[in-house]
Amino acid sequence: MNTLTIFLLFIPVLVAILIALNFFLSVYKPDAEKVSPYECGFSPLGDARQSFSVQFYLVALLFLIFDLEVLFYFLSPLFSMMVLYLLSGSVLSF
């Protein structure tokens, strides 16, 4: 048997064993204080699991996309200068 076959057989068995151990050996004692939502020391004002509108998620995704794009725009001149110096150094040394 090759290594990939051993991994494909061993990893699911190991995962099942660890999940079973966690399920049987963990201590679960919920009380009202543990399951209540925490809001910086204040008593909760409403349901902590209220749904958000889809527009909130769209705005958040657009922010992440454009935030990363701006990061790449700032890093591109740095890498272009590094490539220019490396190429000019290799041409001069040749």
C-alpha positions as CSV (number, residue, x, y, z in Angstrom):
1,M,0.0,0.0,0.0
2,N,1.2,3.4,-0.8
3,T,1.2,6.4,1.5
4,L,-1.9,8.0,0.1
5,T,-4.0,4.9,0.7
6,I,-2.7,4.7,4.3
7,F,-3.7,8.4,4.8
8,L,-7.1,7.9,3.3
9,L,-7.8,5.0,5.6
10,F,-6.1,6.3,8.8
11,I,-7.3,9.9,8.9
12,P,-11.1,9.2,8.9
13,V,-10.6,6.5,11.6
14,L,-8.5,8.9,13.7
15,V,-11.1,11.6,13.3
16,A,-14.0,9.3,14.3
17,I,-12.0,8.2,17.4
18,L,-11.2,11.7,18.5
19,I,-14.8,12.9,18.0
20,A,-16.1,9.9,19.9
21,L,-13.7,10.6,22.8
22,N,-14.7,14.3,22.8
23,F,-18.4,13.3,22.9
24,F,-18.0,10.8,25.7
25,L,-15.4,12.5,27.9
26,S,-16.5,16.1,27.7
27,V,-18.3,17.8,30.6
28,Y,-21.4,19.6,29.6
29,K,-23.2,21.4,32.4
30,P,-25.2,24.4,31.0
31,D,-26.7,26.9,33.3
32,A,-28.6,30.1,32.7
33,E,-25.5,32.2,33.0
34,K,-23.4,30.2,30.5
35,V,-26.0,30.1,27.8
36,S,-27.1,33.7,28.0
37,P,-25.6,36.1,25.5
38,Y,-22.9,38.4,26.8
39,E,-23.1,42.1,26.0
40,C,-20.3,43.8,27.9
41,G,-21.7,43.5,31.3
42,F,-25.2,44.8,30.4
43,S,-28.3,42.7,30.5
44,P,-29.3,41.6,27.0
45,L,-31.7,44.0,25.3
46,G,-33.2,41.5,22.8
47,D,-32.6,38.3,21.0
48,A,-28.9,37.9,20.3
49,R,-29.5,35.7,17.3
50,Q,-31.6,38.0,15.2
51,S,-31.1,37.8,11.4
52,F,-29.3,40.4,9.4
53,S,-30.5,41.6,6.0
54,V,-28.7,40.4,2.9
55,Q,-27.6,43.9,2.1
56,F,-25.4,43.9,5.2
57,Y,-23.5,40.8,3.9
58,L,-23.2,42.3,0.4
59,V,-21.7,45.5,1.8
60,A,-19.3,43.5,4.0
61,L,-18.2,41.3,1.0
62,L,-17.7,44.3,-1.2
63,F,-15.6,46.0,1.5
64,L,-13.4,43.0,1.8
65,I,-12.9,42.7,-1.9
66,F,-12.0,46.3,-2.4
67,D,-9.9,46.5,0.7
68,L,-7.7,43.6,-0.5
69,E,-7.6,45.2,-4.0
70,V,-6.2,48.4,-2.5
71,L,-3.6,46.4,-0.6
72,F,-2.5,44.8,-3.8
73,Y,-2.3,48.2,-5.5
74,F,0.1,49.4,-2.7
75,L,2.3,46.4,-3.0
76,S,2.6,46.2,-6.8
77,P,5.1,49.1,-7.1
78,L,7.3,47.6,-4.5
79,F,7.4,44.2,-6.3
80,S,7.9,45.8,-9.7
81,M,10.9,47.8,-8.4
82,M,12.3,44.6,-6.9
83,V,12.0,42.8,-10.2
84,L,13.5,45.8,-12.0
85,Y,16.5,45.7,-9.7
86,L,16.9,42.0,-10.0
87,L,16.7,42.1,-13.8
88,S,19.1,45.0,-14.1
89,G,21.6,43.3,-11.8
90,S,21.5,40.1,-13.7
91,V,21.9,42.0,-17.0
92,L,24.9,44.0,-15.6
93,S,26.5,40.9,-14.2
94,F,26.2,39.0,-17.5
